Amino acid sequence: GDSVTQMEGPVTLSEEAFLTINCTYTATGYPSLFWYVQYPGEGLQLLLKATKADDKGSNKGFEATYRKETTSFHLEKGSVQVSDSAVYFCALSSPSNTGKLIFGQGTTLQVKP
Amino acid sequence: DTAVSQTPKYLVTQMGNDKSIKCEQNLGHDTMYWYKQDSKKFLKIMFSYNNKELIINETVPNRFSPKSPDKAHLNLHINSLELGDSAVYFCASSQFYGGQTYEQYFGPGTRLTVT
């Protein structure tokens, strides 16, 4: 079945450091890919998405490119801030699975001043 | 205006009790979901309704019963609560169109603690 694998956390960075959180997927067909963020004590917010190969999603300085050849959707940010500290989830959705989101295990990011 | 709301936010109850969680969305979406987030933050789909019709029913104990009175509401009733039901339950909604799901919008979650 479809699945998503994220890098293990926690990831601890200093402010202004470069961030990469790896995400790879297994899916039949052509899924849509998403990054969601969960701040402490809150629900999930959509951070960015990509719906087809080579699409780049971007928002709030975060970027991810849909790479079909490597089945990856890595999240990057050039300069993190303390306020970026949260749990980040990679997820996929495809028509073959009736639209449900399949999540990776989540990666906790802690940014220190 | 809150897009997806859930009540209650916190629910503490004893084993064996029956409880309900309510969800409402004002986004005009036709599809709603329940997800469970365990203590390790792992998220898993439980149920989904499209236009009040159940379309996803994952391997969930019969004690869990969803109900969708209309497109804007999806409730979750849990009978005979067990310790293992302690988790955060998230409601979400999206538009399902032409075989493709658009992004899902999540509620703030309901933290259920069974003692």
gemmi code that builds the backbone of each chain (N, CA, C; Angstrom):
import gemmi

chains = {
    "A": [
        ("GLY", (0.817, -1.197, 0.000), (0.000, 0.000, 0.000), (0.852, 1.249, 0.000)),
        ("ASP", (0.173, 2.380, -0.129), (0.868, 3.668, -0.118), (1.506, 3.939, 1.241)),
        ("SER", (2.654, 4.607, 1.218), (3.316, 4.929, 2.482), (4.212, 6.145, 2.310)),
        ("VAL", (4.560, 6.764, 3.446), (5.439, 7.927, 3.479), (6.473, 7.709, 4.570)),
        ("THR", (7.719, 7.997, 4.258), (8.796, 7.850, 5.234), (9.523, 9.177, 5.389)),
        ("GLN", (9.634, 9.639, 6.618), (10.354, 10.878, 6.904), (11.602, 10.577, 7.711)),
        ("MET", (12.539, 11.517, 7.668), (13.722, 11.345, 8.483), (13.347, 11.399, 9.955)),
        ("GLU", (14.112, 10.672, 10.733), (13.872, 10.630, 12.177), (14.259, 11.961, 12.783)),
        ("GLY", (13.520, 12.339, 13.797), (13.904, 13.533, 14.541), (14.359, 13.147, 15.928)),
        ("PRO", (14.496, 14.093, 16.840), (14.315, 15.518, 16.565), (15.506, 16.123, 15.819)),
        ("VAL", (15.204, 17.214, 15.116), (16.232, 17.989, 14.450), (16.418, 19.270, 15.247)),
        ("THR", (17.642, 19.526, 15.653), (17.937, 20.728, 16.432), (18.887, 21.602, 15.634)),
        ("LEU", (18.487, 22.842, 15.412), (19.287, 23.780, 14.627), (19.399, 25.106, 15.356)),
        ("SER", (20.418, 25.846, 15.009), (20.536, 27.217, 15.488), (19.796, 28.138, 14.549)),
        ("GLU", (19.337, 29.254, 15.080), (18.630, 30.232, 14.245), (19.496, 30.612, 13.044)),
        ("GLU", (18.835, 30.763, 11.907), (19.444, 31.133, 10.620), (20.154, 29.968, 9.928)),
        ("ALA", (20.108, 28.790, 10.496), (20.689, 27.621, 9.837), (19.788, 27.165, 8.696)),
        ("PHE", (20.376, 26.334, 7.797), (19.632, 25.763, 6.672), (18.940, 24.478, 7.125)),
        ("LEU", (17.692, 24.333, 6.693), (16.906, 23.172, 7.102), (16.604, 22.274, 5.913)),
        ("THR", (16.804, 20.978, 6.101), (16.288, 19.974, 5.177), (15.640, 18.873, 5.999)),
        ("ILE", (14.409, 18.538, 5.657), (13.739, 17.365, 6.236), (13.385, 16.448, 5.067)),
        ("ASN", (13.957, 15.260, 5.087), (13.768, 14.331, 3.973), (12.432, 13.605, 4.062)),
        ("CYS", (11.837, 13.406, 2.893), (10.577, 12.679, 2.792), (10.599, 11.871, 1.506)),
        ("THR", (10.323, 10.575, 1.614), (10.164, 9.740, 0.429), (8.829, 9.017, 0.524)),
        ("TYR", (8.320, 8.615, -0.625), (6.985, 8.010, -0.625), (6.948, 6.780, -1.528)),
        ("THR", (5.951, 5.962, -1.280), (5.613, 4.836, -2.147), (4.137, 4.951, -2.451)),
        ("ALA", (3.795, 4.975, -3.738), (2.383, 5.112, -4.094), (2.141, 4.564, -5.486)),
        ("THR", (0.942, 4.078, -5.693), (0.527, 3.705, -7.047), (-0.082, 4.946, -7.685)),
        ("GLY", (0.119, 5.088, -8.953), (-0.445, 6.246, -9.643), (0.334, 7.506, -9.354)),
        ("TYR", (-0.397, 8.625, -9.369), (0.239, 9.933, -9.249), (-0.360, 10.690, -8.070)),
        ("PRO", (0.259, 10.543, -6.912), (-0.319, 11.191, -5.725), (-0.062, 12.685, -5.703)),
        ("SER", (-0.835, 13.391, -4.895), (-0.511, 14.749, -4.506), (0.297, 14.660, -3.215)),
        ("LEU", (1.211, 15.598, -3.047), (2.100, 15.579, -1.880), (1.947, 16.855, -1.077)),
        ("PHE", (2.054, 16.722, 0.232), (1.804, 17.835, 1.138), (2.836, 17.853, 2.267)),
        ("TRP", (3.099, 19.047, 2.757), (3.750, 19.225, 4.048), (2.792, 19.969, 4.963)),
        ("TYR", (2.568, 19.369, 6.148), (1.764, 20.000, 7.177), (2.675, 20.318, 8.361)),
        ("VAL", (2.301, 21.358, 9.125), (3.062, 21.741, 10.310), (2.120, 21.764, 11.505)),
        ("GLN", (2.620, 21.266, 12.626), (1.830, 21.266, 13.862), (2.626, 21.985, 14.938)),
        ("TYR", (2.163, 23.177, 15.302), (2.790, 23.906, 16.400), (2.293, 23.334, 17.721)),
        ("PRO", (3.059, 23.502, 18.792), (2.696, 22.882, 20.079), (1.263, 23.208, 20.491)),
        ("GLY", (0.509, 22.161, 20.790), (-0.853, 22.329, 21.292), (-1.879, 22.714, 20.245)),
        ("GLU", (-1.485, 22.689, 18.982), (-2.411, 23.111, 17.929), (-2.693, 21.991, 16.938)),
        ("GLY", (-3.619, 22.269, 16.032), (-3.923, 21.329, 14.969), (-2.914, 21.448, 13.843)),
        ("LEU", (-3.187, 20.714, 12.766), (-2.263, 20.731, 11.621), (-2.633, 21.845, 10.662)),
        ("GLN", (-1.599, 22.504, 10.152), (-1.795, 23.543, 9.141), (-1.077, 23.118, 7.876)),
        ("LEU", (-1.733, 23.318, 6.759), (-1.085, 23.025, 5.490), (0.039, 24.033, 5.272)),
        ("LEU", (1.239, 23.526, 5.020), (2.378, 24.404, 4.781), (2.573, 24.628, 3.284)),
        ("LEU", (2.586, 23.531, 2.520), (2.704, 23.650, 1.073), (2.291, 22.338, 0.435)),
        ("LYS", (2.095, 22.387, -0.881), (1.656, 21.188, -1.587), (2.214, 21.190, -3.005)),
        ("ALA", (2.179, 19.999, -3.633), (2.522, 19.855, -5.045), (1.679, 18.723, -5.607)),
        ("THR", (1.110, 18.926, -6.752), (0.157, 17.949, -7.276), (0.675, 17.138, -8.462)),
        ("LYS", (1.825, 17.526, -9.028), (2.371, 16.712, -10.123), (3.878, 16.828, -10.132)),
        ("ALA", (4.490, 15.911, -10.876), (5.945, 15.817, -10.932), (6.561, 17.143, -11.337)),
        ("ASP", (7.671, 17.495, -10.658), (8.455, 18.711, -10.890), (7.790, 19.975, -10.373)),
        ("ASP", (6.591, 19.868, -9.832), (5.971, 21.025, -9.169), (6.804, 21.393, -7.961)),
        ("LYS", (6.911, 22.705, -7.703), (7.547, 23.164, -6.466), (6.496, 23.865, -5.633)),
        ("GLY", (6.302, 23.401, -4.409), (5.430, 24.103, -3.480), (6.277, 25.019, -2.612)),
        ("SER", (5.715, 26.187, -2.260), (6.471, 27.102, -1.409), (5.524, 27.941, -0.570)),
        ("ASN", (5.997, 28.286, 0.630), (5.196, 29.094, 1.537), (6.058, 29.476, 2.723)),
        ("LYS", (6.010, 30.705, 3.143), (6.708, 31.198, 4.342), (8.197, 30.875, 4.308)),
        ("GLY", (8.813, 30.841, 3.151), (10.233, 30.560, 3.036), (10.566, 29.083, 2.913)),
        ("PHE", (9.579, 28.230, 3.095), (9.758, 26.786, 2.931), (9.498, 26.403, 1.469)),
        ("GLU", (10.249, 25.394, 1.008), (10.059, 24.896, -0.348), (10.174, 23.378, -0.364)),
        ("ALA", (9.485, 22.758, -1.335), (9.650, 21.327, -1.566), (9.318, 21.063, -3.024)),
        ("THR", (10.096, 20.190, -3.669), (9.892, 19.874, -5.077), (9.491, 18.415, -5.216)),
        ("TYR", (8.462, 18.159, -5.982), (7.919, 16.821, -6.245), (8.851, 16.134, -7.236)),
        ("ARG", (9.620, 15.160, -6.742), (10.579, 14.449, -7.599), (10.078, 13.028, -7.821)),
        ("LYS", (9.538, 12.792, -8.999), (8.983, 11.468, -9.268), (10.074, 10.427, -9.435)),
        ("GLU", (11.210, 10.827, -10.011), (12.271, 9.848, -10.291), (12.898, 9.306, -9.016)),
        ("THR", (12.879, 10.122, -7.957), (13.420, 9.648, -6.677), (12.321, 9.448, -5.640)),
        ("THR", (11.086, 9.593, -6.059), (9.903, 9.511, -5.164), (10.160, 10.258, -3.863)),
        ("SER", (10.517, 11.539, -4.015), (10.852, 12.333, -2.838), (10.156, 13.683, -2.853)),
        ("PHE", (10.057, 14.280, -1.670), (9.423, 15.597, -1.518), (10.069, 16.243, -0.295)),
        ("HIS", (11.354, 16.544, -0.392), (12.112, 17.041, 0.745), (11.760, 18.493, 1.050)),
        ("LEU", (11.636, 18.810, 2.331), (11.306, 20.166, 2.768), (12.603, 20.926, 3.056)),
        ("GLU", (12.690, 22.177, 2.568), (13.883, 22.987, 2.788), (13.496, 24.398, 3.185)),
        ("LYS", (14.373, 25.007, 3.982), (14.246, 26.431, 4.283), (15.647, 26.982, 4.466)),
        ("GLY", (15.891, 28.114, 3.873), (17.243, 28.666, 3.858), (17.724, 29.193, 5.206)),
        ("SER", (16.814, 29.709, 6.021), (17.214, 30.339, 7.276), (16.070, 30.188, 8.275)),
        ("VAL", (16.236, 29.255, 9.219), (15.132, 28.985, 10.142), (15.104, 29.984, 11.290)),
        ("GLN", (13.935, 30.138, 11.864), (13.736, 31.021, 13.008), (13.221, 30.196, 14.191)),
        ("VAL", (13.345, 30.778, 15.363), (12.855, 30.080, 16.557), (11.375, 29.738, 16.403)),
        ("SER", (10.631, 30.614, 15.747), (9.193, 30.411, 15.574), (8.860, 29.244, 14.640)),
        ("ASP", (9.851, 28.695, 13.960), (9.627, 27.527, 13.090), (9.623, 26.216, 13.876)),
        ("SER", (9.943, 26.285, 15.142), (9.955, 25.079, 15.986), (8.561, 24.466, 16.014)),
        ("ALA", (8.483, 23.215, 15.581), (7.177, 22.552, 15.418), (7.439, 21.115, 14.972)),
        ("VAL", (6.344, 20.385, 14.764), (6.440, 19.058, 14.163), (5.983, 19.161, 12.717)),
        ("TYR", (6.758, 18.622, 11.806), (6.470, 18.696, 10.373), (6.112, 17.307, 9.849)),
        ("PHE", (5.002, 17.267, 9.116), (4.498, 15.999, 8.575), (4.470, 16.063, 7.058)),
        ("CYS", (5.051, 15.066, 6.448), (4.914, 14.859, 5.009), (3.720, 13.933, 4.796)),
        ("ALA", (2.959, 14.156, 3.749), (1.765, 13.338, 3.525), (1.474, 13.219, 2.038)),
        ("LEU", (0.765, 12.171, 1.680), (0.325, 12.017, 0.298), (-1.158, 11.679, 0.253)),
        ("SER", (-1.736, 11.979, -0.899), (-3.122, 11.650, -1.151), (-3.231, 11.261, -2.612)),
        ("SER", (-3.960, 10.182, -2.888), (-4.118, 9.796, -4.288), (-5.547, 9.338, -4.540)),
        ("PRO", (-6.025, 9.501, -5.767), (-7.395, 9.075, -6.080), (-7.629, 7.606, -5.780)),
        ("SER", (-6.588, 6.789, -5.866), (-6.761, 5.344, -5.640), (-7.027, 5.028, -4.176)),
        ("ASN", (-6.770, 5.969, -3.278), (-7.056, 5.697, -1.861), (-8.153, 6.608, -1.328)),
        ("THR", (-9.067, 6.989, -2.216), (-10.251, 7.778, -1.875), (-9.927, 9.076, -1.144)),
        ("GLY", (-8.757, 9.617, -1.404), (-8.459, 10.943, -0.920), (-7.941, 11.046, 0.495)),
        ("LYS", (-7.842, 9.945, 1.206), (-7.343, 10.053, 2.574), (-5.884, 10.465, 2.555)),
        ("LEU", (-5.442, 11.140, 3.585), (-4.046, 11.508, 3.720), (-3.305, 10.378, 4.422)),
        ("ILE", (-2.169, 10.016, 3.855), (-1.273, 9.058, 4.496), (-0.063, 9.847, 4.939)),
        ("PHE", (0.198, 9.818, 6.240), (1.229, 10.663, 6.830), (2.512, 9.893, 7.090)),
        ("GLY", (3.626, 10.618, 7.014), (4.855, 10.135, 7.585), (4.778, 10.254, 9.095)),
        ("GLN", (5.839, 9.818, 9.761), (5.802, 9.750, 11.225), (6.011, 11.088, 11.910)),
        ("GLY", (6.286, 12.136, 11.130), (6.507, 13.454, 11.711), (7.958, 13.648, 12.118)),
        ("THR", (8.441, 14.880, 11.949), (9.802, 15.237, 12.350), (9.717, 16.482, 13.220)),
        ("THR", (10.229, 16.361, 14.446), (10.231, 17.508, 15.358), (11.442, 18.379, 15.073)),
        ("LEU", (11.178, 19.653, 14.875), (12.237, 20.639, 14.654), (12.300, 21.563, 15.852)),
        ("GLN", (13.480, 21.702, 16.414), (13.697, 22.666, 17.488), (14.776, 23.648, 17.029)),
        ("VAL", (14.443, 24.919, 17.045), (15.387, 25.951, 16.643), (15.795, 26.742, 17.873)),
        ("LYS", (17.081, 26.821, 18.104), (17.595, 27.533, 19.285), (18.142, 28.893, 18.889)),
        ("PRO", (17.902, 29.893, 19.764), (18.373, 31.250, 19.441), (19.906, 31.323, 19.427)),
    ],
    "B": [
        ("ASP", (-13.515, 33.869, 11.750), (-14.389, 32.690, 11.703), (-13.545, 31.418, 11.665)),
        ("THR", (-13.849, 30.493, 12.555), (-13.118, 29.241, 12.585), (-13.580, 28.374, 11.433)),
        ("ALA", (-12.632, 27.811, 10.657), (-12.994, 27.030, 9.488), (-13.483, 25.638, 9.881)),
        ("VAL", (-12.684, 24.946, 10.701), (-13.059, 23.629, 11.200), (-12.968, 23.689, 12.725)),
        ("SER", (-14.078, 23.434, 13.376), (-14.097, 23.512, 14.835), (-14.473, 22.162, 15.430)),
        ("GLN", (-13.955, 21.910, 16.606), (-14.241, 20.660, 17.308), (-14.606, 20.980, 18.745)),
        ("THR", (-15.507, 20.191, 19.291), (-15.810, 20.287, 20.715), (-15.977, 18.891, 21.284)),
        ("PRO", (-15.495, 18.684, 22.503), (-14.703, 19.623, 23.299), (-13.235, 19.606, 22.885)),
        ("LYS", (-12.449, 20.494, 23.435), (-11.011, 20.508, 23.168), (-10.308, 19.483, 24.042)),
        ("TYR", (-10.799, 19.334, 25.257), (-10.245, 18.336, 26.180), (-11.394, 17.483, 26.714)),
        ("LEU", (-11.103, 16.192, 26.875), (-12.113, 15.268, 27.378), (-11.415, 14.257, 28.265)),
        ("VAL", (-11.736, 14.276, 29.546), (-11.168, 13.325, 30.491), (-12.318, 12.483, 31.017)),
        ("THR", (-12.172, 11.175, 30.931), (-13.272, 10.305, 31.305), (-12.735, 8.970, 31.800)),
        ("GLN", (-13.590, 8.179, 32.388), (-13.166, 6.896, 32.930), (-13.443, 5.766, 31.949)),
        ("MET", (-12.700, 4.712, 32.131), (-12.910, 3.505, 31.327), (-14.348, 3.051, 31.418)),
        ("GLY", (-14.869, 2.591, 30.297), (-16.226, 2.071, 30.260), (-17.287, 3.086, 29.899)),
        ("ASN", (-16.938, 4.372, 29.995), (-17.910, 5.415, 29.651), (-18.085, 5.527, 28.140)),
        ("ASP", (-19.174, 6.230, 27.752), (-19.443, 6.543, 26.354), (-19.325, 8.050, 26.179)),
        ("LYS", (-18.637, 8.481, 25.101), (-18.457, 9.911, 24.873), (-18.575, 10.234, 23.393)),
        ("SER", (-18.860, 11.506, 23.120), (-18.948, 11.980, 21.740), (-18.080, 13.206, 21.534)),
        ("ILE", (-17.550, 13.322, 20.321), (-16.802, 14.504, 19.881), (-17.521, 15.040, 18.653)),
        ("LYS", (-17.660, 16.376, 18.626), (-18.382, 16.977, 17.501), (-17.446, 17.804, 16.641)),
        ("CYS", (-17.754, 17.845, 15.358), (-16.958, 18.614, 14.403), (-17.874, 19.341, 13.437)),
        ("GLU", (-17.498, 20.575, 13.143), (-18.267, 21.381, 12.197), (-17.309, 22.142, 11.300)),
        ("GLN", (-17.633, 22.237, 10.012), (-16.819, 23.035, 9.089), (-17.713, 24.017, 8.343)),
        ("ASN", (-17.174, 25.216, 8.145), (-17.938, 26.253, 7.443), (-17.262, 26.639, 6.128)),
        ("LEU", (-16.541, 25.687, 5.552), (-15.800, 25.927, 4.313), (-16.580, 25.508, 3.072)),
        ("GLY", (-17.744, 24.906, 3.259), (-18.527, 24.443, 2.122), (-17.987, 23.168, 1.498)),
        ("HIS", (-17.105, 22.477, 2.187), (-16.542, 21.234, 1.655), (-17.549, 20.097, 1.688)),
        ("ASP", (-17.295, 19.078, 0.844), (-18.237, 17.955, 0.796), (-17.701, 16.696, 1.470)),
        ("THR", (-16.468, 16.753, 1.977), (-15.853, 15.557, 2.556), (-15.249, 15.895, 3.906)),
        ("MET", (-15.489, 15.014, 4.874), (-14.948, 15.215, 6.223), (-14.295, 13.935, 6.713)),
        ("TYR", (-13.340, 14.095, 7.611), (-12.502, 12.981, 8.051), (-12.327, 13.012, 9.575)),
        ("TRP", (-12.056, 11.837, 10.129), (-11.538, 11.733, 11.491), (-10.174, 11.052, 11.428)),
        ("TYR", (-9.187, 11.664, 12.104), (-7.855, 11.098, 12.245), (-7.562, 10.931, 13.729)),
        ("LYS", (-6.722, 9.941, 14.023), (-6.277, 9.725, 15.396), (-4.777, 9.957, 15.452)),
        ("GLN", (-4.321, 10.743, 16.440), (-2.895, 10.976, 16.636), (-2.494, 10.356, 17.960)),
        ("ASP", (-1.585, 9.404, 17.899), (-1.189, 8.705, 19.123), (-0.112, 9.483, 19.874)),
        ("SER", (0.362, 8.891, 20.947), (1.303, 9.592, 21.830), (2.643, 9.866, 21.158)),
        ("LYS", (2.947, 9.148, 20.093), (4.184, 9.382, 19.341), (3.956, 10.321, 18.167)),
        ("LYS", (2.811, 10.951, 18.135), (2.445, 11.943, 17.116), (2.066, 11.311, 15.778)),
        ("PHE", (1.968, 9.982, 15.709), (1.620, 9.366, 14.445), (0.138, 9.572, 14.156)),
        ("LEU", (-0.160, 9.982, 12.907), (-1.530, 10.269, 12.495), (-2.052, 9.183, 11.580)),
        ("LYS", (-3.286, 8.749, 11.856), (-3.874, 7.703, 11.016), (-5.345, 7.998, 10.771)),
        ("ILE", (-5.752, 7.802, 9.532), (-7.157, 7.999, 9.162), (-8.027, 6.955, 9.870)),
        ("MET", (-9.215, 7.411, 10.296), (-10.181, 6.483, 10.877), (-11.383, 6.339, 9.939)),
        ("PHE", (-12.019, 7.484, 9.644), (-13.235, 7.474, 8.839), (-13.233, 8.677, 7.900)),
        ("SER", (-14.055, 8.538, 6.838), (-14.314, 9.685, 5.985), (-15.727, 9.614, 5.439)),
        ("TYR", (-16.366, 10.767, 5.362), (-17.693, 10.888, 4.786), (-17.632, 11.860, 3.622)),
        ("ASN", (-18.306, 11.479, 2.538), (-18.468, 12.363, 1.394), (-19.963, 12.572, 1.168)),
        ("ASN", (-20.407, 13.812, 1.268), (-21.837, 14.098, 1.132), (-22.701, 13.171, 1.996)),
        ("LYS", (-22.307, 13.035, 3.229), (-23.003, 12.240, 4.248), (-22.895, 10.738, 4.036)),
        ("GLU", (-22.115, 10.298, 3.049), (-21.950, 8.869, 2.809), (-20.580, 8.410, 3.295)),
        ("LEU", (-20.543, 7.325, 4.045), (-19.281, 6.788, 4.551), (-18.472, 6.215, 3.404)),
        ("ILE", (-17.253, 6.737, 3.193), (-16.426, 6.252, 2.087), (-15.129, 5.627, 2.564)),
        ("ILE", (-14.714, 5.929, 3.759), (-13.513, 5.313, 4.317), (-13.866, 4.824, 5.712)),
        ("ASN", (-13.559, 3.566, 5.960), (-13.764, 2.984, 7.282), (-12.579, 2.072, 7.524)),
        ("GLU", (-11.532, 2.642, 8.120), (-10.335, 1.864, 8.350), (-10.578, 0.848, 9.457)),
        ("THR", (-9.549, 0.076, 9.759), (-9.686, -0.953, 10.783), (-9.781, -0.285, 12.143)),
        ("VAL", (-10.993, 0.005, 12.523), (-11.260, 0.691, 13.787), (-12.248, -0.163, 14.571)),
        ("PRO", (-12.082, -0.277, 15.890), (-13.040, -1.084, 16.670), (-14.474, -0.608, 16.487)),
        ("ASN", (-15.408, -1.560, 16.586), (-16.833, -1.238, 16.445), (-17.324, -0.240, 17.475)),
        ("ARG", (-16.554, -0.051, 18.534), (-16.950, 0.898, 19.582), (-16.946, 2.333, 19.054)),
        ("PHE", (-16.272, 2.551, 17.930), (-16.220, 3.883, 17.337), (-17.281, 3.967, 16.248)),
        ("SER", (-18.154, 4.946, 16.349), (-19.189, 5.088, 15.329), (-19.297, 6.548, 14.912)),
        ("PRO", (-18.992, 6.837, 13.649), (-19.141, 8.187, 13.149), (-20.574, 8.425, 12.682)),
        ("LYS", (-20.945, 9.721, 12.692), (-22.264, 10.069, 12.155), (-22.152, 11.425, 11.499)),
        ("SER", (-22.747, 11.540, 10.321), (-22.717, 12.804, 9.597), (-24.145, 13.234, 9.292)),
        ("PRO", (-24.703, 14.122, 10.103), (-26.087, 14.548, 9.878), (-26.249, 15.408, 8.622)),
        ("ASP", (-25.186, 16.111, 8.256), (-25.186, 16.882, 7.013), (-23.738, 17.121, 6.598)),
        ("LYS", (-23.550, 17.768, 5.448), (-22.185, 17.895, 4.900), (-21.264, 18.684, 5.811)),
        ("ALA", (-21.819, 19.539, 6.655), (-20.996, 20.430, 7.470), (-20.644, 19.853, 8.831)),
        ("HIS", (-21.193, 18.709, 9.172), (-20.987, 18.145, 10.503), (-20.585, 16.683, 10.433)),
        ("LEU", (-19.642, 16.339, 11.307), (-19.248, 14.943, 11.448), (-18.941, 14.704, 12.920)),
        ("ASN", (-19.668, 13.777, 13.514), (-19.479, 13.487, 14.924), (-18.861, 12.103, 15.092)),
        ("LEU", (-18.224, 11.926, 16.231), (-17.599, 10.636, 16.535), (-18.065, 10.198, 17.914)),
        ("HIS", (-18.723, 9.052, 17.960), (-19.195, 8.513, 19.228), (-18.350, 7.292, 19.587)),
        ("ILE", (-17.931, 7.242, 20.839), (-17.099, 6.122, 21.279), (-17.773, 5.456, 22.469)),
        ("ASN", (-18.041, 4.177, 22.326), (-18.646, 3.397, 23.418), (-17.568, 2.679, 24.218)),
        ("SER", (-17.899, 2.418, 25.478), (-17.046, 1.567, 26.337), (-15.576, 1.941, 26.209)),
        ("LEU", (-15.255, 3.159, 26.558), (-13.899, 3.672, 26.378), (-12.869, 2.827, 27.088)),
        ("GLU", (-11.711, 2.676, 26.424), (-10.588, 1.915, 26.947), (-9.378, 2.831, 27.084)),
        ("LEU", (-8.409, 2.394, 27.910), (-7.204, 3.191, 28.114), (-6.513, 3.503, 26.780)),
        ("GLY", (-6.501, 2.530, 25.890), (-5.824, 2.690, 24.606), (-6.477, 3.692, 23.665)),
        ("ASP", (-7.660, 4.162, 24.030), (-8.327, 5.173, 23.204), (-7.785, 6.568, 23.478)),
        ("SER", (-6.981, 6.707, 24.509), (-6.396, 8.011, 24.830), (-5.531, 8.465, 23.663)),
        ("ALA", (-5.829, 9.631, 23.139), (-5.156, 10.147, 21.953), (-5.708, 11.533, 21.664)),
        ("VAL", (-5.171, 12.156, 20.623), (-5.766, 13.389, 20.111), (-6.515, 13.034, 18.823)),
        ("TYR", (-7.747, 13.438, 18.743), (-8.593, 13.135, 17.585), (-8.790, 14.423, 16.784)),
        ("PHE", (-8.445, 14.341, 15.505), (-8.564, 15.498, 14.625), (-9.650, 15.269, 13.584)),
        ("CYS", (-10.435, 16.302, 13.406), (-11.391, 16.337, 12.319), (-10.766, 17.157, 11.181)),
        ("ALA", (-11.101, 16.819, 9.963), (-10.603, 17.576, 8.810), (-11.678, 17.613, 7.741)),
        ("SER", (-11.552, 18.576, 6.831), (-12.493, 18.623, 5.712), (-11.744, 18.993, 4.436)),
        ("SER", (-12.336, 18.625, 3.313), (-11.750, 18.956, 2.022), (-12.831, 18.887, 0.952)),
        ("GLN", (-12.447, 19.309, -0.242), (-13.341, 19.165, -1.387), (-12.833, 18.008, -2.224)),
        ("PHE", (-13.709, 17.067, -2.543), (-13.352, 15.903, -3.349), (-14.026, 16.061, -4.693)),
        ("TYR", (-13.225, 16.250, -5.726), (-13.803, 16.607, -7.018), (-13.076, 15.883, -8.125)),
        ("GLY", (-13.813, 15.215, -8.993), (-13.231, 14.579, -10.166), (-12.176, 13.541, -9.822)),
        ("GLY", (-12.355, 12.815, -8.712), (-11.406, 11.774, -8.330), (-10.170, 12.310, -7.642)),
        ("GLN", (-10.095, 13.615, -7.437), (-8.917, 14.201, -6.810), (-9.333, 14.954, -5.551)),
        ("THR", (-8.583, 14.709, -4.493), (-8.846, 15.438, -3.252), (-7.970, 16.673, -3.180)),
        ("TYR", (-8.559, 17.766, -2.834), (-7.790, 18.961, -2.580), (-7.296, 18.933, -1.141)),
        ("GLU", (-6.535, 19.933, -0.762), (-5.915, 19.895, 0.559), (-6.963, 19.818, 1.659)),
        ("GLN", (-6.590, 19.199, 2.739), (-7.487, 19.043, 3.878), (-7.172, 20.101, 4.930)),
        ("TYR", (-8.235, 20.587, 5.538), (-8.129, 21.585, 6.597), (-8.519, 20.928, 7.915)),
        ("PHE", (-7.666, 21.131, 8.908), (-7.825, 20.413, 10.164), (-8.404, 21.297, 11.263)),
        ("GLY", (-9.156, 20.649, 12.140), (-9.598, 21.302, 13.353), (-8.478, 21.316, 14.388)),
        ("PRO", (-8.734, 21.932, 15.546), (-7.700, 22.083, 16.575), (-7.429, 20.805, 17.363)),
        ("GLY", (-8.283, 19.797, 17.196), (-8.066, 18.535, 17.903), (-8.831, 18.443, 19.203)),
        ("THR", (-9.121, 17.212, 19.586), (-9.727, 16.917, 20.888), (-8.811, 15.925, 21.590)),
        ("ARG", (-8.287, 16.353, 22.736), (-7.398, 15.470, 23.503), (-8.254, 14.644, 24.444)),
        ("LEU", (-8.330, 13.346, 24.165), (-9.112, 12.416, 24.977), (-8.187, 11.668, 25.925)),
        ("THR", (-8.488, 11.724, 27.196), (-7.723, 10.994, 28.210), (-8.673, 10.061, 28.936)),
        ("VAL", (-8.355, 8.777, 28.874), (-9.182, 7.770, 29.545), (-8.425, 7.266, 30.772)),
        ("THR", (-9.052, 7.372, 31.930), (-8.378, 6.973, 33.179), (-9.008, 5.704, 33.770)),
    ],
}
model = gemmi.Model(1)
for chain_id, residues in chains.items():
    chain = gemmi.Chain(chain_id)
    for i, (resn, *xyz) in enumerate(residues, 1):
        res = gemmi.Residue()
        res.name, res.seqid = resn, gemmi.SeqId(i, " ")
        for name, pos in zip(("N", "CA", "C"), xyz):
            atom = gemmi.Atom()
            atom.name, atom.element = name, gemmi.Element(name[0])
            atom.pos, atom.b_iso = gemmi.Position(*pos), 0.0
            res.add_atom(atom)
        chain.add_residue(res)
    model.add_chain(chain)
structure = gemmi.Structure()
structure.add_model(model)
structure.setup_entities()
